[in-house]
Amino acid sequence: MNNAAVLELLATISDIDSARSSDRVLQVFRVVLETYGLNSFLITGLPVPHDSEWHRAILCDGWPREWFLRYESESHFLNDPCAARSRLTAEPFLWHQLQPDSLKARGRLVMNEAAEFGMKDGLCVPIHVPLAGPAVVTAASDRLEVPPEAMPLIEALCVHTFRKLSGLETKRGEEGTAPLTPRERELLQWSAQGKSTEDISCILGVTTNTVESHHRNIRDKLDAINVAHAIVKALRRHEIQI
């Protein structure tokens, strides 16, 4: 990158760092994307493909509403080739680098239908977060206007935006969610060490039904999809350690 691009990146990151709300972060993010003709974007975690509650991992939905509804109603997440590649690579890539001949029929359908909603080409910046699984920032439009030399700037911006939004989300969760009880923390600590429901019932001297009841309460408190997701959220809140 040239000096002007570096200065622009630093100024943008400074604006994001000083933002106190997700709306302000996204306002800065949108302005930069629009300079490259990118008008639709999604910032989301990437649960396993068959997870029917995948949309709970979304940090920001900037897709056209009609496309999001279509994507969800057709279960496109299960067959999205961009999501699949983002799970396996740490390198940014452009949508058109996914060669149609290499895609399965359902994968081609996802990309073809995206084009019908004005998302003919785009880019993905995979993000791999320790203890939290893969995520991606993806942006698209009817025509990609991103020169190769701008990709490092966009990659850095996407990663920084994701981290800032994640931090704001975690802070809101900590402020608005009841803490775990000592018993719940103890139980989840054992789960984090790989102990099964049966193992924990023996260790704590309670029934498996009691353990399962505690797990349900923990998931409800943390708004978690499953025990693994609850462990990640509890670690972020420093309620348990590994």
C-alpha positions as CSV (number, residue, x, y, z in Angstrom):
1,M,0.0,0.0,0.0
2,N,1.2,3.6,-0.7
3,N,1.4,6.2,2.1
4,A,-1.9,7.7,1.3
5,A,-3.7,4.3,1.7
6,V,-1.9,3.6,4.9
7,L,-2.9,7.0,6.4
8,E,-6.5,6.4,5.2
9,L,-6.5,3.0,6.9
10,L,-5.1,4.4,10.2
11,A,-7.7,7.2,10.2
12,T,-10.5,4.7,9.6
13,I,-9.4,2.3,12.3
14,S,-9.1,5.3,14.7
15,D,-12.7,6.2,13.9
16,I,-13.8,2.6,14.6
17,D,-11.8,2.4,17.8
18,S,-13.4,5.6,19.1
19,A,-16.9,4.5,18.3
20,R,-19.2,3.7,21.2
21,S,-21.9,2.0,19.4
22,S,-22.3,-0.6,16.7
23,D,-24.2,1.9,14.5
24,R,-21.2,4.2,14.5
25,V,-18.9,1.4,13.6
26,L,-21.1,0.3,10.7
27,Q,-21.5,3.9,9.5
28,V,-17.7,4.2,9.1
29,F,-17.5,0.7,7.6
30,R,-20.2,1.4,5.0
31,V,-18.6,4.6,3.8
32,V,-15.4,2.7,3.0
33,L,-17.2,-0.2,1.3
34,E,-19.2,2.2,-0.8
35,T,-16.1,3.8,-2.2
36,Y,-15.4,0.4,-3.9
37,G,-19.0,0.0,-5.0
38,L,-19.8,-2.6,-2.3
39,N,-23.4,-1.9,-1.1
40,S,-24.3,-5.2,0.6
41,F,-22.5,-7.0,3.4
42,L,-22.9,-9.6,6.1
43,I,-20.7,-10.0,9.3
44,T,-21.3,-13.3,10.9
45,G,-19.9,-16.3,12.7
46,L,-19.9,-19.6,10.8
47,P,-21.5,-22.4,12.8
48,V,-21.6,-25.9,11.3
49,P,-23.6,-26.0,8.1
50,H,-26.5,-28.0,9.5
51,D,-27.0,-25.7,12.4
52,S,-30.6,-24.4,11.9
53,E,-30.0,-21.5,14.2
54,W,-27.0,-20.2,12.2
55,H,-28.5,-16.7,12.0
56,R,-27.9,-16.2,15.8
57,A,-24.2,-15.9,14.9
58,I,-24.9,-12.8,12.8
59,L,-23.3,-9.5,14.1
60,C,-24.6,-7.4,11.3
61,D,-27.0,-8.1,8.4
62,G,-26.4,-5.6,5.6
63,W,-27.8,-7.8,2.9
64,P,-30.9,-6.8,0.9
65,R,-33.9,-7.9,3.0
66,E,-35.4,-9.9,0.1
67,W,-32.2,-11.9,-0.4
68,F,-31.8,-12.7,3.3
69,L,-35.4,-14.0,3.4
70,R,-34.7,-16.1,0.3
71,Y,-31.4,-17.3,1.7
72,E,-33.0,-18.4,4.9
73,S,-36.2,-19.9,3.4
74,E,-34.2,-22.1,1.0
75,S,-31.6,-23.1,3.6
76,H,-28.8,-21.8,1.5
77,F,-26.5,-21.6,4.5
78,L,-26.2,-25.4,4.3
79,N,-24.8,-25.2,0.7
80,D,-23.2,-21.7,0.6
81,P,-19.7,-22.2,-1.1
82,C,-18.5,-18.9,0.3
83,A,-19.2,-20.0,3.8
84,A,-17.7,-23.4,3.1
85,R,-14.4,-21.9,1.8
86,S,-14.3,-19.3,4.6
87,R,-14.2,-22.2,7.2
88,L,-11.2,-23.7,5.5
89,T,-9.0,-20.7,4.7
90,A,-7.6,-17.6,6.4
91,E,-7.0,-15.9,3.1
92,P,-9.4,-13.3,1.6
93,F,-11.0,-14.3,-1.7
94,L,-13.3,-12.9,-4.4
95,W,-16.5,-14.7,-5.2
96,H,-15.6,-15.1,-8.9
97,Q,-12.6,-17.2,-7.8
98,L,-15.1,-19.9,-6.9
99,Q,-15.1,-21.6,-10.3
100,P,-18.7,-22.7,-11.2
101,D,-17.4,-26.0,-12.5
102,S,-15.9,-26.9,-9.1
103,L,-19.2,-26.2,-7.3
104,K,-22.0,-28.6,-6.5
105,A,-25.4,-27.9,-8.0
106,R,-26.8,-26.4,-4.8
107,G,-23.7,-24.3,-4.5
108,R,-24.1,-22.9,-8.0
109,L,-27.8,-22.2,-7.2
110,V,-26.8,-20.1,-4.2
111,M,-24.4,-18.0,-6.2
112,N,-26.8,-17.6,-9.2
113,E,-29.7,-16.6,-6.9
114,A,-27.4,-14.0,-5.2
115,A,-26.7,-12.5,-8.6
116,E,-30.5,-12.1,-9.2
117,F,-30.6,-9.9,-6.1
118,G,-27.9,-7.6,-7.3
119,M,-25.0,-9.5,-5.7
120,K,-23.2,-10.7,-8.8
121,D,-19.7,-10.6,-7.3
122,G,-18.1,-9.9,-4.0
123,L,-15.4,-10.7,-1.5
124,C,-15.0,-12.7,1.7
125,V,-12.6,-12.0,4.5
126,P,-12.4,-15.1,6.7
127,I,-11.7,-14.6,10.4
128,H,-10.6,-17.4,12.7
129,V,-11.2,-16.6,16.4
130,P,-9.6,-18.8,19.1
131,L,-12.3,-20.6,21.2
132,A,-15.1,-19.1,19.0
133,G,-14.7,-20.9,15.6
134,P,-14.7,-19.3,12.2
135,A,-16.4,-16.1,11.1
136,V,-16.5,-14.1,7.9
137,V,-17.0,-10.5,6.7
138,T,-18.5,-10.6,3.1
139,A,-19.4,-7.8,0.9
140,A,-20.9,-7.7,-2.6
141,S,-22.5,-5.7,-5.4
142,D,-23.6,-6.0,-9.0
143,R,-20.1,-5.1,-10.1
144,L,-16.8,-5.4,-8.1
145,E,-14.6,-2.3,-8.2
146,V,-11.8,-3.4,-5.9
147,P,-8.3,-3.0,-7.3
148,P,-5.8,-5.6,-6.1
149,E,-3.8,-3.0,-4.2
150,A,-6.8,-2.2,-2.1
151,M,-7.4,-5.7,-0.8
152,P,-4.9,-5.4,2.2
153,L,-6.7,-2.2,3.3
154,I,-10.2,-3.9,3.0
155,E,-8.9,-7.0,4.8
156,A,-7.5,-5.0,7.7
157,L,-10.7,-3.0,7.9
158,C,-13.0,-6.1,7.9
159,V,-11.0,-7.8,10.7
160,H,-10.9,-4.6,12.8
161,T,-14.6,-4.0,12.3
162,F,-15.4,-7.6,13.3
163,R,-13.4,-7.4,16.5
164,K,-14.9,-4.0,17.5
165,L,-18.4,-5.3,16.9
166,S,-17.7,-8.5,18.8
167,G,-16.3,-6.4,21.7
168,L,-19.4,-4.2,21.8
169,E,-21.7,-7.3,21.6
170,T,-19.8,-9.0,24.5
171,K,-20.0,-5.8,26.6
172,R,-23.8,-5.5,26.0
173,G,-24.2,-9.2,27.0
174,E,-22.2,-8.8,30.2
175,E,-24.3,-5.7,31.1
176,G,-27.7,-7.2,30.3
177,T,-27.3,-10.9,31.3
178,A,-27.5,-12.4,34.8
179,P,-24.2,-14.0,36.0
180,L,-24.0,-17.7,36.4
181,T,-24.4,-19.2,39.8
182,P,-21.4,-20.9,41.5
183,R,-23.0,-24.3,40.8
184,E,-23.5,-23.4,37.1
185,R,-19.9,-22.2,36.8
186,E,-18.7,-25.4,38.4
187,L,-20.8,-27.5,36.1
188,L,-19.7,-25.6,33.0
189,Q,-16.1,-25.8,34.1
190,W,-16.3,-29.6,34.0
191,S,-18.0,-29.4,30.6
192,A,-15.1,-27.2,29.3
193,Q,-12.7,-30.0,30.4
194,G,-14.5,-32.5,28.2
195,K,-16.6,-34.2,30.8
196,S,-19.9,-35.7,29.6
197,T,-23.3,-35.3,31.3
198,E,-22.9,-38.7,33.0
199,D,-19.3,-37.8,34.1
200,I,-20.5,-34.6,35.7
201,S,-23.5,-36.2,37.5
202,C,-21.0,-38.7,39.1
203,I,-18.5,-35.9,40.0
204,L,-21.1,-33.7,41.6
205,G,-23.3,-36.4,43.0
206,V,-26.4,-35.3,41.2
207,T,-28.7,-36.9,38.6
208,T,-28.2,-36.5,34.9
209,N,-31.5,-34.7,34.8
210,T,-30.2,-32.1,37.2
211,V,-27.1,-31.7,35.0
212,E,-29.2,-31.3,31.9
213,S,-31.4,-28.8,33.7
214,H,-28.4,-26.7,34.7
215,H,-27.2,-26.8,31.1
216,R,-30.5,-25.5,29.9
217,N,-30.4,-22.6,32.4
218,I,-26.9,-21.8,31.4
219,R,-27.8,-21.7,27.7
220,D,-30.8,-19.5,28.4
221,K,-28.7,-17.1,30.5
222,L,-25.9,-16.9,27.9
223,D,-28.2,-17.0,24.9
224,A,-26.1,-20.0,23.6
225,I,-27.1,-22.5,21.0
226,N,-25.4,-25.4,22.7
227,V,-23.0,-26.3,25.5
228,A,-19.9,-25.5,23.4
229,H,-21.3,-22.1,22.5
230,A,-22.0,-21.5,26.2
231,I,-18.4,-22.4,27.1
232,V,-17.1,-19.8,24.6
233,K,-19.4,-17.1,26.0
234,A,-18.6,-17.9,29.6
235,L,-14.9,-17.8,28.8
236,R,-15.3,-14.3,27.2
237,R,-17.1,-13.2,30.3
238,H,-14.4,-14.6,32.5
239,E,-16.9,-16.8,34.4
240,I,-14.9,-19.9,33.8
241,Q,-11.3,-20.7,32.9
242,I,-9.5,-23.4,30.9
